[in-house]
């Protein structure tokens, strides 16, 4: 229970830090005319795109890193228990790591689309 509470507190702190660092993106400039309003709208969407891209790639990379670490740990543990199945375990580990890495690359492509297309 104590470890769970620590994890929750760390994640909450990280979320608050991200939100605090993102605060300038939400700051509003004083309106001086119609063209300024259009520029402000364009500027605010750029800031929101940056925040969305940062969060998306951060979650994908963090989740992928945790998944890869757990997979490697379990594969090492399995080989230690049954050394004769090392080849099969290594094959399955590599296949799983490729799938995890593919998901991270898809997230990177989505982030690139968010930045340049939307």
Biopython code that builds the backbone (N, CA, C, O; Angstrom):
import numpy as np
from Bio.PDB.StructureBuilder import StructureBuilder

atoms = [
    (1, "UNK", "N", (0.826, -1.185, 0.000)),
    (1, "UNK", "CA", (0.000, 0.000, 0.000)),
    (1, "UNK", "C", (0.871, 1.249, 0.000)),
    (1, "UNK", "O", (0.541, 2.248, -0.639)),
    (2, "UNK", "N", (1.975, 1.184, 0.716)),
    (2, "UNK", "CA", (2.866, 2.335, 0.803)),
    (2, "UNK", "C", (3.500, 2.637, -0.544)),
    (2, "UNK", "O", (3.653, 3.804, -0.907)),
    (3, "UNK", "N", (3.877, 1.587, -1.303)),
    (3, "UNK", "CA", (4.467, 1.783, -2.628)),
    (3, "UNK", "C", (3.455, 2.389, -3.587)),
    (3, "UNK", "O", (3.797, 3.254, -4.394)),
    (4, "UNK", "N", (2.206, 1.937, -3.498)),
    (4, "UNK", "CA", (1.162, 2.471, -4.354)),
    (4, "UNK", "C", (0.948, 3.952, -4.076)),
    (4, "UNK", "O", (0.790, 4.743, -5.005)),
    (5, "UNK", "N", (0.943, 4.323, -2.828)),
    (5, "UNK", "CA", (0.772, 5.733, -2.458)),
    (5, "UNK", "C", (1.933, 6.572, -2.983)),
    (5, "UNK", "O", (1.721, 7.683, -3.468)),
    (6, "UNK", "N", (3.142, 6.060, -2.892)),
    (6, "UNK", "CA", (4.301, 6.783, -3.418)),
    (6, "UNK", "C", (4.196, 6.961, -4.925)),
    (6, "UNK", "O", (4.498, 8.035, -5.444)),
    (7, "UNK", "N", (3.770, 5.914, -5.634)),
    (7, "UNK", "CA", (3.623, 6.010, -7.080)),
    (7, "UNK", "C", (2.567, 7.040, -7.459)),
    (7, "UNK", "O", (2.751, 7.819, -8.394)),
    (8, "UNK", "N", (1.472, 7.035, -6.730)),
    (8, "UNK", "CA", (0.406, 8.001, -7.000)),
    (8, "UNK", "C", (0.904, 9.416, -6.760)),
    (8, "UNK", "O", (0.620, 10.315, -7.551)),
    (9, "UNK", "N", (1.637, 9.619, -5.686)),
    (9, "UNK", "CA", (2.163, 10.951, -5.397)),
    (9, "UNK", "C", (3.172, 11.402, -6.446)),
    (9, "UNK", "O", (3.182, 12.570, -6.834)),
    (10, "UNK", "N", (4.012, 10.493, -6.902)),
    (10, "UNK", "CA", (4.997, 10.843, -7.932)),
    (10, "UNK", "C", (4.286, 11.191, -9.237)),
    (10, "UNK", "O", (4.634, 12.181, -9.880)),
    (11, "UNK", "N", (3.307, 10.403, -9.632)),
    (11, "UNK", "CA", (2.571, 10.687, -10.856)),
    (11, "UNK", "C", (1.783, 11.992, -10.764)),
    (11, "UNK", "O", (1.705, 12.743, -11.736)),
    (12, "UNK", "N", (1.204, 12.256, -9.604)),
    (12, "UNK", "CA", (0.491, 13.516, -9.402)),
    (12, "UNK", "C", (1.451, 14.688, -9.483)),
    (12, "UNK", "O", (1.130, 15.710, -10.091)),
    (13, "UNK", "N", (2.614, 14.557, -8.884)),
    (13, "UNK", "CA", (3.617, 15.616, -8.957)),
    (13, "UNK", "C", (4.084, 15.859, -10.379)),
    (13, "UNK", "O", (4.263, 17.006, -10.791)),
    (14, "UNK", "N", (4.282, 14.786, -11.133)),
    (14, "UNK", "CA", (4.703, 14.938, -12.529)),
    (14, "UNK", "C", (3.614, 15.628, -13.348)),
    (14, "UNK", "O", (3.911, 16.479, -14.187)),
    (15, "UNK", "N", (2.362, 15.264, -13.107)),
    (15, "UNK", "CA", (1.260, 15.901, -13.809)),
    (15, "UNK", "C", (1.169, 17.382, -13.476)),
    (15, "UNK", "O", (0.954, 18.206, -14.365)),
    (16, "UNK", "N", (1.327, 17.720, -12.226)),
    (16, "UNK", "CA", (1.299, 19.128, -11.832)),
    (16, "UNK", "C", (2.463, 19.901, -12.445)),
    (16, "UNK", "O", (2.303, 21.059, -12.830)),
    (17, "UNK", "N", (3.620, 19.275, -12.536)),
    (17, "UNK", "CA", (4.775, 19.928, -13.156)),
    (17, "UNK", "C", (4.519, 20.192, -14.634)),
    (17, "UNK", "O", (4.836, 21.271, -15.135)),
    (18, "UNK", "N", (3.948, 19.215, -15.336)),
    (18, "UNK", "CA", (3.638, 19.403, -16.748)),
    (18, "UNK", "C", (2.620, 20.515, -16.929)),
    (18, "UNK", "O", (2.745, 21.336, -17.838)),
    (19, "UNK", "N", (1.617, 20.544, -16.071)),
    (19, "UNK", "CA", (0.596, 21.588, -16.177)),
    (19, "UNK", "C", (1.174, 22.964, -15.870)),
    (19, "UNK", "O", (0.800, 23.951, -16.503)),
    (20, "UNK", "N", (2.083, 23.034, -14.902)),
    (20, "UNK", "CA", (2.696, 24.315, -14.571)),
    (20, "UNK", "C", (3.585, 24.817, -15.696)),
    (20, "UNK", "O", (3.627, 26.016, -15.973)),
    (21, "UNK", "N", (4.299, 23.900, -16.346)),
    (21, "UNK", "CA", (5.155, 24.298, -17.458)),
    (21, "UNK", "C", (4.338, 24.669, -18.694)),
    (21, "UNK", "O", (4.815, 25.417, -19.548)),
    (22, "UNK", "N", (3.118, 24.156, -18.797)),
    (22, "UNK", "CA", (2.278, 24.448, -19.943)),
    (22, "UNK", "C", (1.466, 25.730, -19.761)),
    (22, "UNK", "O", (0.800, 26.165, -20.700)),
    (23, "UNK", "N", (1.503, 26.337, -18.592)),
    (23, "UNK", "CA", (0.696, 27.530, -18.320)),
    (23, "UNK", "C", (0.964, 28.678, -19.287)),
    (23, "UNK", "O", (0.004, 29.333, -19.692)),
    (24, "UNK", "N", (2.203, 28.967, -19.684)),
    (24, "UNK", "CA", (2.401, 30.067, -20.634)),
    (24, "UNK", "C", (1.705, 29.856, -21.976)),
    (24, "UNK", "O", (1.400, 30.831, -22.663)),
    (25, "UNK", "N", (1.451, 28.631, -22.359)),
    (25, "UNK", "CA", (0.757, 28.379, -23.618)),
    (25, "UNK", "C", (-0.682, 28.851, -23.560)),
    (25, "UNK", "O", (-1.287, 29.126, -24.596)),
    (26, "UNK", "N", (-1.235, 28.948, -22.366)),
    (26, "UNK", "CA", (-2.615, 29.387, -22.206)),
    (26, "UNK", "C", (-2.734, 30.873, -21.910)),
    (26, "UNK", "O", (-3.848, 31.376, -21.762)),
    (27, "UNK", "N", (-1.625, 31.588, -21.822)),
    (27, "UNK", "CA", (-1.661, 33.018, -21.534)),
    (27, "UNK", "C", (-2.270, 33.759, -22.719)),
    (27, "UNK", "O", (-1.982, 33.437, -23.872)),
    (28, "UNK", "N", (-3.100, 34.738, -22.440)),
    (28, "UNK", "CA", (-3.785, 35.488, -23.487)),
    (28, "UNK", "C", (-3.128, 36.852, -23.661)),
    (28, "UNK", "O", (-2.817, 37.532, -22.683)),
    (29, "UNK", "N", (-2.919, 37.246, -24.922)),
    (29, "UNK", "CA", (-2.372, 38.565, -25.236)),
    (29, "UNK", "C", (-3.527, 39.552, -25.373)),
    (29, "UNK", "O", (-4.634, 39.148, -25.729)),
    (30, "UNK", "N", (-3.298, 40.823, -25.100)),
    (30, "UNK", "CA", (-4.378, 41.805, -25.243)),
    (30, "UNK", "C", (-4.781, 41.960, -26.707)),
    (30, "UNK", "O", (-3.936, 41.962, -27.602)),
    (31, "UNK", "N", (-6.092, 42.091, -26.935)),
    (31, "UNK", "CA", (-6.600, 42.210, -28.295)),
    (31, "UNK", "C", (-6.444, 43.649, -28.782)),
    (31, "UNK", "O", (-6.768, 44.596, -28.065)),
    (32, "UNK", "N", (-5.937, 43.803, -30.021)),
    (32, "UNK", "CA", (-5.768, 45.138, -30.590)),
    (32, "UNK", "C", (-6.525, 45.296, -31.892)),
    (32, "UNK", "O", (-6.545, 46.394, -32.449)),
    (33, "UNK", "N", (-7.130, 44.274, -32.387)),
    (33, "UNK", "CA", (-7.864, 44.362, -33.641)),
    (33, "UNK", "C", (-8.189, 42.998, -34.186)),
    (33, "UNK", "O", (-7.909, 41.976, -33.559)),
    (34, "UNK", "N", (-8.788, 42.993, -35.370)),
    (34, "UNK", "CA", (-9.213, 41.736, -35.966)),
    (34, "UNK", "C", (-8.029, 40.877, -36.398)),
    (34, "UNK", "O", (-8.058, 39.659, -36.220)),
    (35, "UNK", "N", (-6.993, 41.487, -36.959)),
    (35, "UNK", "CA", (-5.835, 40.709, -37.392)),
    (35, "UNK", "C", (-5.086, 40.137, -36.191)),
    (35, "UNK", "O", (-4.546, 39.033, -36.250)),
    (36, "UNK", "N", (-5.062, 40.902, -35.105)),
    (36, "UNK", "CA", (-4.414, 40.397, -33.893)),
    (36, "UNK", "C", (-5.173, 39.196, -33.343)),
    (36, "UNK", "O", (-4.568, 38.266, -32.809)),
    (37, "UNK", "N", (-6.497, 39.213, -33.472)),
    (37, "UNK", "CA", (-7.304, 38.089, -32.995)),
    (37, "UNK", "C", (-7.017, 36.840, -33.820)),
    (37, "UNK", "O", (-6.955, 35.735, -33.281)),
    (38, "UNK", "N", (-6.843, 37.017, -35.125)),
    (38, "UNK", "CA", (-6.527, 35.874, -35.972)),
    (38, "UNK", "C", (-5.146, 35.315, -35.641)),
    (38, "UNK", "O", (-4.961, 34.099, -35.601)),
    (39, "UNK", "N", (-4.179, 36.199, -35.406)),
    (39, "UNK", "CA", (-2.837, 35.749, -35.045)),
    (39, "UNK", "C", (-2.852, 35.057, -33.696)),
    (39, "UNK", "O", (-2.143, 34.074, -33.481)),
    (40, "UNK", "N", (-3.669, 35.580, -32.784)),
    (40, "UNK", "CA", (-3.755, 34.970, -31.455)),
    (40, "UNK", "C", (-4.337, 33.567, -31.549)),
    (40, "UNK", "O", (-3.872, 32.652, -30.869)),
    (41, "UNK", "N", (-5.359, 33.393, -32.394)),
    (41, "UNK", "CA", (-5.955, 32.077, -32.576)),
    (41, "UNK", "C", (-4.940, 31.108, -33.169)),
    (41, "UNK", "O", (-4.842, 29.961, -32.734)),
    (42, "UNK", "N", (-4.188, 31.570, -34.161)),
    (42, "UNK", "CA", (-3.167, 30.717, -34.759)),
    (42, "UNK", "C", (-2.085, 30.381, -33.743)),
    (42, "UNK", "O", (-1.607, 29.248, -33.692)),
    (43, "UNK", "N", (-1.699, 31.370, -32.932)),
    (43, "UNK", "CA", (-0.669, 31.136, -31.924)),
    (43, "UNK", "C", (-1.131, 30.187, -30.843)),
    (43, "UNK", "O", (-0.353, 29.364, -30.360)),
    (44, "UNK", "N", (-2.400, 30.296, -30.455)),
    (44, "UNK", "CA", (-2.897, 29.409, -29.405)),
    (44, "UNK", "C", (-3.011, 27.976, -29.905)),
    (44, "UNK", "O", (-2.801, 27.035, -29.140)),
    (45, "UNK", "N", (-3.341, 27.801, -31.187)),
    (45, "UNK", "CA", (-3.411, 26.432, -31.692)),
    (45, "UNK", "C", (-2.023, 25.826, -31.800)),
    (45, "UNK", "O", (-1.861, 24.620, -31.615)),
    (46, "UNK", "N", (-1.024, 26.638, -32.097)),
    (46, "UNK", "CA", (0.344, 26.121, -32.137)),
    (46, "UNK", "C", (0.759, 25.657, -30.745)),
    (46, "UNK", "O", (1.374, 24.601, -30.594)),
    (47, "UNK", "N", (0.424, 26.445, -29.736)),
    (47, "UNK", "CA", (0.750, 26.052, -28.367)),
    (47, "UNK", "C", (0.035, 24.780, -27.950)),
    (47, "UNK", "O", (0.621, 23.911, -27.304)),
    (48, "UNK", "N", (-1.244, 24.673, -28.324)),
    (48, "UNK", "CA", (-1.995, 23.463, -27.982)),
    (48, "UNK", "C", (-1.457, 22.244, -28.726)),
    (48, "UNK", "O", (-1.424, 21.139, -28.184)),
    (49, "UNK", "N", (-1.035, 22.456, -29.978)),
    (49, "UNK", "CA", (-0.424, 21.353, -30.725)),
    (49, "UNK", "C", (0.863, 20.889, -30.047)),
    (49, "UNK", "O", (1.130, 19.691, -29.952)),
    (50, "UNK", "N", (1.648, 21.845, -29.582)),
    (50, "UNK", "CA", (2.900, 21.488, -28.912)),
    (50, "UNK", "C", (2.634, 20.703, -27.634)),
    (50, "UNK", "O", (3.318, 19.723, -27.340)),
    (51, "UNK", "N", (1.642, 21.141, -26.886)),
    (51, "UNK", "CA", (1.306, 20.434, -25.642)),
    (51, "UNK", "C", (0.802, 19.026, -25.952)),
    (51, "UNK", "O", (1.208, 18.061, -25.304)),
    (52, "UNK", "N", (-0.084, 18.910, -26.944)),
    (52, "UNK", "CA", (-0.621, 17.597, -27.311)),
    (52, "UNK", "C", (0.488, 16.674, -27.805)),
    (52, "UNK", "O", (0.524, 15.495, -27.455)),
    (53, "UNK", "N", (1.387, 17.212, -28.615)),
    (53, "UNK", "CA", (2.485, 16.396, -29.135)),
    (53, "UNK", "C", (3.404, 15.946, -28.008)),
    (53, "UNK", "O", (3.820, 14.788, -27.968)),
    (54, "UNK", "N", (3.718, 16.848, -27.101)),
    (54, "UNK", "CA", (4.593, 16.494, -25.983)),
    (54, "UNK", "C", (3.991, 15.432, -25.091)),
    (54, "UNK", "O", (4.671, 14.486, -24.692)),
    (55, "UNK", "N", (2.721, 15.584, -24.777)),
    (55, "UNK", "CA", (2.060, 14.598, -23.921)),
    (55, "UNK", "C", (1.963, 13.250, -24.638)),
    (55, "UNK", "O", (2.208, 12.204, -24.036)),
    (56, "UNK", "N", (1.604, 13.276, -25.929)),
    (56, "UNK", "CA", (1.432, 12.019, -26.677)),
    (56, "UNK", "C", (2.737, 11.237, -26.771)),
    (56, "UNK", "O", (2.762, 10.035, -26.505)),
    (57, "UNK", "N", (3.810, 11.908, -27.144)),
    (57, "UNK", "CA", (5.074, 11.181, -27.294)),
    (57, "UNK", "C", (5.634, 10.795, -25.932)),
    (57, "UNK", "O", (6.302, 9.769, -25.804)),
    (58, "UNK", "N", (5.370, 11.605, -24.919)),
    (58, "UNK", "CA", (5.826, 11.262, -23.571)),
    (58, "UNK", "C", (5.144, 10.018, -23.036)),
    (58, "UNK", "O", (5.794, 9.136, -22.476)),
    (59, "UNK", "N", (3.834, 9.951, -23.209)),
    (59, "UNK", "CA", (3.096, 8.772, -22.743)),
    (59, "UNK", "C", (3.512, 7.532, -23.537)),
    (59, "UNK", "O", (3.686, 6.455, -22.968)),
    (60, "UNK", "N", (3.670, 7.690, -24.853)),
    (60, "UNK", "CA", (4.055, 6.534, -25.673)),
    (60, "UNK", "C", (5.449, 6.045, -25.315)),
    (60, "UNK", "O", (5.672, 4.844, -25.161)),
    (61, "UNK", "N", (6.381, 6.972, -25.184)),
    (61, "UNK", "CA", (7.752, 6.566, -24.864)),
    (61, "UNK", "C", (7.849, 5.995, -23.451)),
    (61, "UNK", "O", (8.546, 5.007, -23.223)),
    (62, "UNK", "N", (7.152, 6.616, -22.512)),
    (62, "UNK", "CA", (7.173, 6.106, -21.140)),
    (62, "UNK", "C", (6.529, 4.737, -21.029)),
    (62, "UNK", "O", (7.066, 3.846, -20.371)),
    (63, "UNK", "N", (5.382, 4.564, -21.668)),
    (63, "UNK", "CA", (4.722, 3.262, -21.657)),
    (63, "UNK", "C", (5.547, 2.196, -22.349)),
    (63, "UNK", "O", (5.621, 1.056, -21.891)),
    (64, "UNK", "N", (6.168, 2.575, -23.458)),
    (64, "UNK", "CA", (7.027, 1.630, -24.170)),
    (64, "UNK", "C", (8.234, 1.222, -23.353)),
    (64, "UNK", "O", (8.627, 0.055, -23.346)),
    (65, "UNK", "N", (8.828, 2.197, -22.656)),
    (65, "UNK", "CA", (9.996, 1.897, -21.825)),
    (65, "UNK", "C", (9.629, 0.959, -20.679)),
    (65, "UNK", "O", (10.368, 0.024, -20.370)),
    (66, "UNK", "N", (8.496, 1.214, -20.059)),
    (66, "UNK", "CA", (8.055, 0.336, -18.966)),
    (66, "UNK", "C", (7.763, -1.065, -19.503)),
    (66, "UNK", "O", (8.152, -2.064, -18.897)),
    (67, "UNK", "N", (7.078, -1.129, -20.645)),
    (67, "UNK", "CA", (6.771, -2.428, -21.248)),
    (67, "UNK", "C", (8.013, -3.208, -21.632)),
    (67, "UNK", "O", (8.094, -4.416, -21.407)),
    (68, "UNK", "N", (8.980, -2.513, -22.213)),
    (68, "UNK", "CA", (10.226, -3.189, -22.594)),
    (68, "UNK", "C", (11.001, -3.667, -21.374)),
    (68, "UNK", "O", (11.574, -4.757, -21.380)),
    (69, "UNK", "N", (11.014, -2.854, -20.340)),
    (69, "UNK", "CA", (11.706, -3.257, -19.119)),
    (69, "UNK", "C", (11.077, -4.474, -18.477)),
    (69, "UNK", "O", (11.778, -5.396, -18.060)),
    (70, "UNK", "N", (9.756, -4.479, -18.397)),
    (70, "UNK", "CA", (9.063, -5.634, -17.815)),
    (70, "UNK", "C", (9.257, -6.884, -18.662)),
    (70, "UNK", "O", (9.463, -7.973, -18.127)),
    (71, "UNK", "N", (9.194, -6.732, -19.981)),
    (71, "UNK", "CA", (9.378, -7.892, -20.856)),
    (71, "UNK", "C", (10.779, -8.468, -20.715)),
    (71, "UNK", "O", (10.954, -9.685, -20.656)),
    (72, "UNK", "N", (11.768, -7.596, -20.663)),
    (72, "UNK", "CA", (13.143, -8.062, -20.519)),
    (72, "UNK", "C", (13.353, -8.743, -19.172)),
    (72, "UNK", "O", (14.026, -9.770, -19.083)),
    (73, "UNK", "N", (12.776, -8.166, -18.133)),
    (73, "UNK", "CA", (12.914, -8.757, -16.803)),
    (73, "UNK", "C", (12.278, -10.144, -16.742)),
    (73, "UNK", "O", (12.860, -11.080, -16.192)),
    (74, "UNK", "N", (11.085, -10.267, -17.309)),
    (74, "UNK", "CA", (10.400, -11.566, -17.283)),
    (74, "UNK", "C", (11.124, -12.599, -18.155)),
    (74, "UNK", "O", (11.174, -13.779, -17.810)),
    (75, "UNK", "N", (11.681, -12.153, -19.282)),
    (75, "UNK", "CA", (12.416, -13.086, -20.140)),
    (75, "UNK", "C", (13.675, -13.579, -19.431)),
    (75, "UNK", "O", (14.002, -14.764, -19.496)),
    (76, "UNK", "N", (14.374, -12.681, -18.761)),
    (76, "UNK", "CA", (15.571, -13.065, -18.021)),
    (76, "UNK", "C", (15.216, -14.037, -16.898)),
    (76, "UNK", "O", (15.927, -15.013, -16.657)),
    (77, "UNK", "N", (14.120, -13.759, -16.224)),
    (77, "UNK", "CA", (13.661, -14.638, -15.146)),
    (77, "UNK", "C", (13.286, -16.019, -15.689)),
    (77, "UNK", "O", (13.569, -17.039, -15.060)),
    (78, "UNK", "N", (12.652, -16.042, -16.853)),
    (78, "UNK", "CA", (12.261, -17.320, -17.453)),
    (78, "UNK", "C", (13.469, -18.143, -17.884)),
    (78, "UNK", "O", (13.487, -19.363, -17.717)),
    (79, "UNK", "N", (14.477, -17.475, -18.437)),
    (79, "UNK", "CA", (15.690, -18.193, -18.849)),
    (79, "UNK", "C", (16.427, -18.725, -17.632)),
    (79, "UNK", "O", (17.017, -19.805, -17.680)),
    (80, "UNK", "N", (16.394, -17.973, -16.544)),
    (80, "UNK", "CA", (17.048, -18.442, -15.324)),
    (80, "UNK", "C", (16.348, -19.685, -14.764)),
    (80, "UNK", "O", (16.998, -20.555, -14.183)),
    (81, "UNK", "N", (15.029, -19.768, -14.938)),
    (81, "UNK", "CA", (14.288, -20.922, -14.436)),
    (81, "UNK", "C", (14.455, -22.142, -15.338)),
    (81, "UNK", "O", (14.640, -23.261, -14.858)),
    (82, "UNK", "N", (14.388, -21.911, -16.663)),
    (82, "UNK", "CA", (14.490, -23.018, -17.611)),
    (82, "UNK", "C", (15.478, -22.663, -18.706)),
    (82, "UNK", "O", (15.075, -22.170, -19.761)),
    (83, "UNK", "N", (16.755, -22.901, -18.481)),
    (83, "UNK", "CA", (17.776, -22.524, -19.465)),
    (83, "UNK", "C", (17.627, -23.231, -20.813)),
    (83, "UNK", "O", (18.088, -22.711, -21.829)),
    (84, "UNK", "N", (16.999, -24.393, -20.842)),
    (84, "UNK", "CA", (16.882, -25.134, -22.100)),
    (84, "UNK", "C", (15.914, -24.467, -23.084)),
    (84, "UNK", "O", (15.950, -24.781, -24.274)),
    (85, "UNK", "N", (15.059, -23.563, -22.624)),
    (85, "UNK", "CA", (14.105, -22.875, -23.504)),
    (85, "UNK", "C", (14.584, -21.483, -23.903)),
    (85, "UNK", "O", (13.787, -20.637, -24.309)),
    (86, "UNK", "N", (15.870, -21.255, -23.786)),
    (86, "UNK", "CA", (16.412, -19.907, -24.044)),
    (86, "UNK", "C", (16.107, -19.424, -25.460)),
    (86, "UNK", "O", (15.760, -18.257, -25.641)),
    (87, "UNK", "N", (16.222, -20.271, -26.446)),
    (87, "UNK", "CA", (15.991, -19.875, -27.835)),
    (87, "UNK", "C", (14.559, -19.413, -28.081)),
    (87, "UNK", "O", (14.332, -18.378, -28.707)),
    (88, "UNK", "N", (13.602, -20.181, -27.587)),
    (88, "UNK", "CA", (12.194, -19.819, -27.761)),
    (88, "UNK", "C", (11.865, -18.530, -27.010)),
    (88, "UNK", "O", (11.148, -17.667, -27.518)),
    (89, "UNK", "N", (12.395, -18.413, -25.806)),
    (89, "UNK", "CA", (12.121, -17.210, -25.010)),
    (89, "UNK", "C", (12.719, -15.984, -25.691)),
    (89, "UNK", "O", (12.085, -14.929, -25.740)),
    (90, "UNK", "N", (13.939, -16.117, -26.218)),
    (90, "UNK", "CA", (14.580, -14.991, -26.887)),
    (90, "UNK", "C", (13.778, -14.575, -28.126)),
    (90, "UNK", "O", (13.613, -13.385, -28.395)),
    (91, "UNK", "N", (13.290, -15.551, -28.865)),
    (91, "UNK", "CA", (12.492, -15.244, -30.058)),
    (91, "UNK", "C", (11.222, -14.489, -29.684)),
    (91, "UNK", "O", (10.882, -13.485, -30.310)),
    (92, "UNK", "N", (10.529, -14.972, -28.668)),
    (92, "UNK", "CA", (9.301, -14.309, -28.238)),
    (92, "UNK", "C", (9.584, -12.923, -27.668)),
    (92, "UNK", "O", (8.798, -11.997, -27.868)),
    (93, "UNK", "N", (10.699, -12.776, -26.961)),
    (93, "UNK", "CA", (11.077, -11.475, -26.414)),
    (93, "UNK", "C", (11.315, -10.478, -27.544)),
    (93, "UNK", "O", (10.807, -9.358, -27.504)),
    (94, "UNK", "N", (12.079, -10.880, -28.540)),
    (94, "UNK", "CA", (12.368, -9.977, -29.657)),
    (94, "UNK", "C", (11.094, -9.597, -30.406)),
    (94, "UNK", "O", (10.926, -8.444, -30.803)),
    (95, "UNK", "N", (10.202, -10.558, -30.599)),
    (95, "UNK", "CA", (8.940, -10.278, -31.270)),
    (95, "UNK", "C", (8.113, -9.268, -30.463)),
    (95, "UNK", "O", (7.545, -8.332, -31.026)),
    (96, "UNK", "N", (8.051, -9.461, -29.160)),
    (96, "UNK", "CA", (7.320, -8.529, -28.307)),
    (96, "UNK", "C", (7.934, -7.141, -28.294)),
    (96, "UNK", "O", (7.216, -6.141, -28.322)),
    (97, "UNK", "N", (9.263, -7.074, -28.250)),
    (97, "UNK", "CA", (9.931, -5.773, -28.263)),
    (97, "UNK", "C", (9.696, -5.046, -29.583)),
    (97, "UNK", "O", (9.569, -3.821, -29.606)),
    (98, "UNK", "N", (9.639, -5.790, -30.673)),
    (98, "UNK", "CA", (9.361, -5.167, -31.973)),
    (98, "UNK", "C", (7.958, -4.578, -31.988)),
    (98, "UNK", "O", (7.754, -3.476, -32.498)),
    (99, "UNK", "N", (6.989, -5.300, -31.432)),
    (99, "UNK", "CA", (5.626, -4.772, -31.389)),
    (99, "UNK", "C", (5.536, -3.523, -30.516)),
    (99, "UNK", "O", (4.843, -2.569, -30.869)),
    (100, "UNK", "N", (6.221, -3.522, -29.395)),
    (100, "UNK", "CA", (6.216, -2.344, -28.521)),
    (100, "UNK", "C", (6.849, -1.158, -29.237)),
    (100, "UNK", "O", (6.318, -0.048, -29.196)),
    (101, "UNK", "N", (7.967, -1.388, -29.885)),
    (101, "UNK", "CA", (8.659, -0.307, -30.604)),
    (101, "UNK", "C", (7.808, 0.207, -31.764)),
    (101, "UNK", "O", (7.829, 1.400, -32.067)),
    (102, "UNK", "N", (7.064, -0.678, -32.409)),
    (102, "UNK", "CA", (6.177, -0.258, -33.488)),
    (102, "UNK", "C", (5.090, 0.679, -32.972)),
    (102, "UNK", "O", (4.748, 1.657, -33.635)),
    (103, "UNK", "N", (4.550, 0.389, -31.806)),
    (103, "UNK", "CA", (3.541, 1.265, -31.216)),
    (103, "UNK", "C", (4.127, 2.646, -30.919)),
    (103, "UNK", "O", (3.447, 3.656, -31.099)),
    (104, "UNK", "N", (5.363, 2.697, -30.474)),
    (104, "UNK", "CA", (6.009, 3.983, -30.197)),
    (104, "UNK", "C", (6.234, 4.750, -31.497)),
    (104, "UNK", "O", (6.050, 5.967, -31.533)),
    (105, "UNK", "N", (6.628, 4.062, -32.554)),
    (105, "UNK", "CA", (6.832, 4.726, -33.844)),
    (105, "UNK", "C", (5.505, 5.238, -34.392)),
    (105, "UNK", "O", (5.466, 6.319, -34.979)),
    (106, "UNK", "N", (4.419, 4.492, -34.218)),
    (106, "UNK", "CA", (3.106, 4.985, -34.632)),
    (106, "UNK", "C", (2.743, 6.250, -33.869)),
    (106, "UNK", "O", (2.189, 7.183, -34.449)),
    (107, "UNK", "N", (3.043, 6.294, -32.590)),
    (107, "UNK", "CA", (2.782, 7.506, -31.807)),
    (107, "UNK", "C", (3.601, 8.676, -32.342)),
    (107, "UNK", "O", (3.108, 9.802, -32.404)),
    (108, "UNK", "N", (4.841, 8.417, -32.727)),
    (108, "UNK", "CA", (5.666, 9.477, -33.308)),
    (108, "UNK", "C", (5.062, 9.983, -34.611)),
    (108, "UNK", "O", (5.063, 11.189, -34.857)),
    (109, "UNK", "N", (4.547, 9.087, -35.452)),
    (109, "UNK", "CA", (3.903, 9.511, -36.689)),
    (109, "UNK", "C", (2.657, 10.347, -36.418)),
    (109, "UNK", "O", (2.405, 11.327, -37.119)),
    (110, "UNK", "N", (1.877, 9.970, -35.409)),
    (110, "UNK", "CA", (0.694, 10.749, -35.049)),
    (110, "UNK", "C", (1.105, 12.138, -34.574)),
    (110, "UNK", "O", (0.455, 13.127, -34.914)),
    (111, "UNK", "N", (2.167, 12.219, -33.798)),
    (111, "UNK", "CA", (2.652, 13.516, -33.323)),
    (111, "UNK", "C", (3.107, 14.372, -34.498)),
    (111, "UNK", "O", (2.829, 15.571, -34.532)),
    (112, "UNK", "N", (3.792, 13.782, -35.446)),
    (112, "UNK", "CA", (4.226, 14.536, -36.627)),
    (112, "UNK", "C", (3.013, 15.035, -37.398)),
    (112, "UNK", "O", (3.010, 16.168, -37.880)),
    (113, "UNK", "N", (1.986, 14.206, -37.522)),
    (113, "UNK", "CA", (0.755, 14.646, -38.189)),
    (113, "UNK", "C", (0.088, 15.778, -37.424)),
    (113, "UNK", "O", (-0.412, 16.722, -38.036)),
    (114, "UNK", "N", (0.071, 15.702, -36.105)),
    (114, "UNK", "CA", (-0.528, 16.775, -35.298)),
    (114, "UNK", "C", (0.204, 18.082, -35.540)),
    (114, "UNK", "O", (-0.425, 19.128, -35.700)),
    (115, "UNK", "N", (1.502, 18.030, -35.568)),
    (115, "UNK", "CA", (2.286, 19.260, -35.695)),
    (115, "UNK", "C", (2.162, 19.865, -37.090)),
    (115, "UNK", "O", (1.957, 21.072, -37.215)),
    (116, "UNK", "N", (2.282, 19.058, -38.136)),
    (116, "UNK", "CA", (2.386, 19.608, -39.479)),
    (116, "UNK", "C", (1.085, 19.634, -40.272)),
    (116, "UNK", "O", (0.956, 20.444, -41.190)),
    (117, "UNK", "N", (0.123, 18.783, -39.954)),
    (117, "UNK", "CA", (-1.090, 18.715, -40.751)),
    (117, "UNK", "C", (-2.251, 19.440, -40.105)),
    (117, "UNK", "O", (-2.951, 20.193, -40.782)),
    (118, "UNK", "N", (-2.473, 19.245, -38.852)),
    (118, "UNK", "CA", (-3.627, 19.857, -38.179)),
    (118, "UNK", "C", (-3.407, 21.318, -37.874)),
    (118, "UNK", "O", (-4.286, 21.970, -37.311)),
]
sb = StructureBuilder()
sb.init_structure("model")
sb.init_model(0)
sb.init_chain("A")
sb.init_seg("    ")
for serial, (resi, resn, name, xyz) in enumerate(atoms, 1):
    if name == "N":
        sb.init_residue(resn, " ", resi, " ")
    sb.init_atom(name, np.array(xyz, "f"), 0.0, 1.0, " ", f" {name:<3s}", serial, name[0])
structure = sb.get_structure()
